[in-house]
Amino acid sequence: MSKFLLIPDSFKGTMSSEEICSIMEKAIRQTYPDADIISIPVADGGEGSVDAFLRAMGGDRVTVTVKGPFFNDMEAFYGIIDNGQTAVIEMSACAGLPLVEDNPNPKITTTYGVGQLMEDAIQRGCKKIIMGLGGSCTNDAGAGAAASLGVVFTDKNGNSFVPVGGTLKDIEHIDTSKLLPSLKEIELIAMCDIDNPLFGEKGAAYIFAPQKGASPEVVKELDDGLKKLDQVLQKDLKLSVAEVKGAGSAGGMGCGMVAFFGASLQMGIETVLDTVKFDELLKDADYVLSGEGKIDTQSIRGKVVIGIAKRTKKANVPLIAIVGDIDEGIEEAYEKGVSGIFSINRVAVEYKDAKKRAKQDLFLTVDNLMRYMKVTVK
């Protein structure tokens, strides 16, 4: 009996990773009805991360009332896996861009509720927190989350306040002495798939704030605030994480996770693989099927397919990548462990038309591949 591991990324805007796993399994069983198939949906830290982990590992979805982007009360959620030991939180659950609807404004939005989700998980006995950084509507560098967990920010007059993107510039002092004590006993990993620094032309404000509703003038104001935060971190906490790869992710939340909570920033796929104990699952696997919407030179830098390929190569297990588009210059993927790359685009049509037939074309592509394997692999 053949064993297949299915671990695709989503085809963004077309199919979720969970949908892809389901279609792949259906196609495989056409040819291998008795196959042992393990599905591991992948999410990059943004919307869908919690559900992906729960689908892959089982666990509980927890709903909590916390502060939303505008300090409004709202219901948010997170997941608990690993027999209650690990919480999976996606910051977008209470600080996500869809939550601001037609009123995006990174000057006034907050991550306060993210800290509240963290505290709830700790109170429930979790010893590890995986935080998904992605899809945020904020630019407060995680200061809101820090404030909710006891960090005190004060201005030039000694008044304490909860900083948002537009008021980071007013921070004169940071006191972490009242930070929730139990945080010191928690392992914190932040899933982060970008390497942007905190501020500057490639930083959180200049690269991402325009997508969150910021004008050029506001972008500069937000960037100045991030610089000010770094200056106070250096003065009061004797550290600077501004140049750490990923510090600028999610409106600077990458910086906040490291500076305030001592978290480790890790590529999302590495976090997923470690959490689901992928290396153990791989030991007796015959094939691994992965994929993403488009494989290109960006993929080679270490996103989902290549992250998996590094491990399958060590284990000498074939990795087949099923993708939407194949760009030029991806030959290095084979050197890194990808055995074959197959596009689901069976007919030359425009993207808007290809989307409509993507699910059917994915099924037919995997089915075709299985039929070939059945007669050639003994």
N, C-alpha and C positions, 0 to 999 in steps of 0.2 A: 504493500500500500504506500503510495507516494504522499509525502508531506509538503505542503505549500505554506509559506508565510506570506501574507498579503499586507504590505505596509506602504501604501501610496500617500502622497500629499494630495490636497484638493486640486482640482482644475478650477482655479478661481473664477467665479462668475458663471460656472457651468455645472460642476458636480462637486459635492463634498467628498471628503476622503471616505466617509462611511458609505455613501452611495457607490463609490468606486469599488470598495471592498465587496459589497453585495453583488454588484454586476460581475466582477471578476470571479467570485465564487460560483455563481450560477453558470458562467461559461465553462469553468474548469470541470464542474460536475457533469456537463454534457458528455465529456470524454472520460473523466475519472470519477465516476459516481461515488466510490468508496474512499476517496482521498481524505486525508487528515488535513483540514484547512484551518489555519489560525489567522484571524483578521486583526490588524492593529491600525486603526485609523490614526492619522497624524494631523495635528493642528500646530500652528506656528506660535502659539501664545496668545493669539487674538481670539475673536469670537469662535466658539466651538471647541476650545481646548478642554474644558471640563467634560463635556459630553464625550469627546474622543477618548479621554483617559477612562471614564466610566465604562464605555463600551468595550475597551480593550481589557480592563482589569476587574470590572465590577466595582461595587461600592455604593455610596449614598450621595444623593444630591441634597444639599442643605440650603434652605431659604432663610434669609435674615433681613430685617429692616435696618437700613443704613442710610447715610447721607449720599444723595446723588450729586451730579456735577455742579448744581447750583445750591448746594447745601439743603436740598429738599429731601424729605423722607421718602424712601422708595424701597421696594423689595428687590434684593439682589440674591445671588446664589454662589455657591462653590461646591466642590466635590470632595468627598473623603474616601480614600482608597487604602489599600495595603493594611487591611484589618484595623482601620481607625488610626493608623500611625501617620498618614500623609494627607495633607490638604492640597488640593489643586485649585488655585484661584486665578481667574482671568480678570485683570484690572478693568477690562471693558464692561464687566457686569454692572459696575456702578460709576464708571468714568469713561464710558465708551462714546464714540462720536455719534452713533445713532440716537443716543439719549438726549442730545441737545436739539434734535430735530432741525427746525429752521432758524435756530438762534445760536449758531456756533460762536464762541467767544473765549479763546484761550487765556484772555486777561483775567477772567473771573471764575473759571471752572476749577474744580478741586478734586484731589485724590483722597479726601478725608475718609470717604466710605471704604476705600481699599484697606486702610488701616483697621477699620472696624471689622471687616471680614477676617483679617489676620487675627485679631484679638478673639473673635468668636471661635476660630479654629483652634487656637491655643487653649481656650477654656474648655473645649471639648476633648482635650487630651492629645491633640496632634503633636508629634515631635519633629515633623518636617513639613515645610511649606514650599510648594512649587508655584511660583508666580509667573503668569503669562503676561509679558509686556507687549502690547500691541493694540491697535485700534482705539487709542485714547483721544479724548477731546481736550486734554489738559496740557499745561506747560509750566507746572509748579514744581518740577523736579522731585516729586514725591514728598514735598514739605507738608502737604495736607495730611497724608498718611502718617507721617512722622508726628505731627501735632496730635492726631487722634490717639497715638500710642504713648504720649507723654513728653515728647520733645517740646521745649519752650522756645519760641522765637520772640525776640523783643526788638522794638524800634529805638530810635535815638533818644526818645523820652523815657525809655524803660518800660513801655507798655507792651504787654504780650498780645500776640495776634496770630491768626492762622493765615500764613502766606498763600497767595494764589499767583498765577503768572505775572499779573500786573503789579504785585506788591513785593516780589522777591527783592527788588531794589531797596526796600525799606528795612531789610533785616540788618541789624547791627550786632546782634549777639545770639548765639545758639547754645542752649543748655540741655544736655542729654542726661542729666543726673536723675531725672524722673521718668526715664524711658521704662516701659513695662518690664520688670525684672525677668520674667519668665522667657522673654525673647532671647536672652543669652543662652538658653538651653535648646533653642530651636535651630535646626539646620535649614537654611534659606537658600533656595536656588531660583534665580530669575531667568526665564527663557527669553533669549534675546538673539535675533538673527540679523541684526545690523551692527555696524562697527562705527557709527557716527560718534564724535566727541560731544561734550556737553554744549559748548558754544562755538561761535565762529561761523564761517561760511558753510561748513559742512555739519554744523551743530543742530540741536533740537529745533531751535526757532526758525532758522533760515531754511532748513530742508523740509520740516514737517508742519510748522504753524500755518503756512498759507492754506494747507488742506483743511485746517480747522477754523478757517474764517478770518485769519489775520491779514491786515493790509501791510504793505511794505513798511509803513511807519510803526505799526504795532510789532512787526517782526523785530525791528531794531530795538524797540523798548523791551521786548521779551528777552532778547539776546543779552542786553545790558543787565537785566535782572539775573540771568543765569551766571554771568560773570561776577556779579556782586555776591551771589550765594557762594561761589567758589572761594572768593576772597575771605568771607567770614568762616567758611569751613577750614581754611588754612590757618586763620587766626585762632579760632576757638577749639577746633578739634584736631589741629595739627595734621591735616590730611588734605589732599587734593586728588579727586578722581576725574577731573575734567577731561583728561586725555585717555582715560581708560576706554578701550574699545567697547562701544555700546552704552556709554554714559549718557548719550543724547537720545537714546531710544525712549519712545512713549512720553514725549515732552519732558525729557530729563529724568524720568522715573528710574532709569538704569543707574544714574548717579545717586539718587535717593536710596535705592535698595542697598547699594554698597556703603554709602557714607553713614546712613542712619541706622541700618540694621545688620551690616556686616555680611550681606548676601554675596553669593558667587554668581557672576554672569556667565551663562552657558548657552551654547548653540541649542536651539529648540530640539533638533533631532537627537542630539546627544542625551538630552534630558529624557526624552521619550524612550530611547533605546535602553538607557540605564534603568529607568523606572519599571518598564515591562519585562526586564531581565531578558533582553533580546538575545544575548550571547548564549544563554541556556537554551532558549527555544531553537536556536540555530544549530545546535549540536547534531540533531538527527534529521534536519530538514533536507529535502531534495532540491527545492527551488524556492527562491524569493522573488516575488513580483512587487515592484515599486513603480513610481511614476510621478509626473507633475504636468502641469499645463503646457510648459515649454521647457525643453532642456537647452541651455545656452551657456555662454562663458560664465555667467553669474552662477549657474548651477555648479560649475566646477569648483567654485570657491568653498563649497562645503555645505550646500543645502541638503534637502532630504535624500535625494538619490545617492549623492556622493558620500554623504555621512553613513548611509547604510552600506554602500559598496566597500568602504574601508574595512568594515567588519566581516562582510561575506567573503572578501578576498582572503582574509586571514584564516577563515574557516573552510576555504575551498568549496564554497557553495555557490552555484550559479545565481547571478542577479539579473533579472530581465526587467528593463525599464519600458513601461507602456506610457507614452506621452501624447500630448496634442501635437505640438510642433517640434521639429528638430532643427536647430539653428546650425550655422556653419561654425567650424572651429571647436567642435566638442570631442575630438578624437582622444583627448586626455582622459575622458571618462572611462575609456576601455582600460587604460593603464591603471586607473584607480580602482578597478574591480568590477565594472559593469560588463556583463557578458554579451548583451545585445540590447539595442534600442529600437523600438517599434512605434511608429506613429499611427494613431487611430484614424487619421484623415484618409479615408478610402477614396474620396472623390474631391477633385480640385474645386472647392467652392469658397466663397467669402466667409469670414469669421461668423457673421450674423446668421448665416445659413448652417455653418458647421456646428454651431451651438445647439441648434434644434435637433440634430441627429447624433450628437456626441454620445449619448447613452447607448444607442443602438450600435454605433460604430465601435465603441469600446467593447461591447459584448462580442461583436463579430470578430474583432481583432484578436481578443484572447481566445475565443473559440477556435479560430484558424490556427493560432499558435499551438494550442493543445492537440489539435488533430495532427499537426506536423510532428510534434514530439512523440505522439503515440506510435507512429509508424517508424520513427528514426531512432528513438532512444530505447535501448533494450536494457 
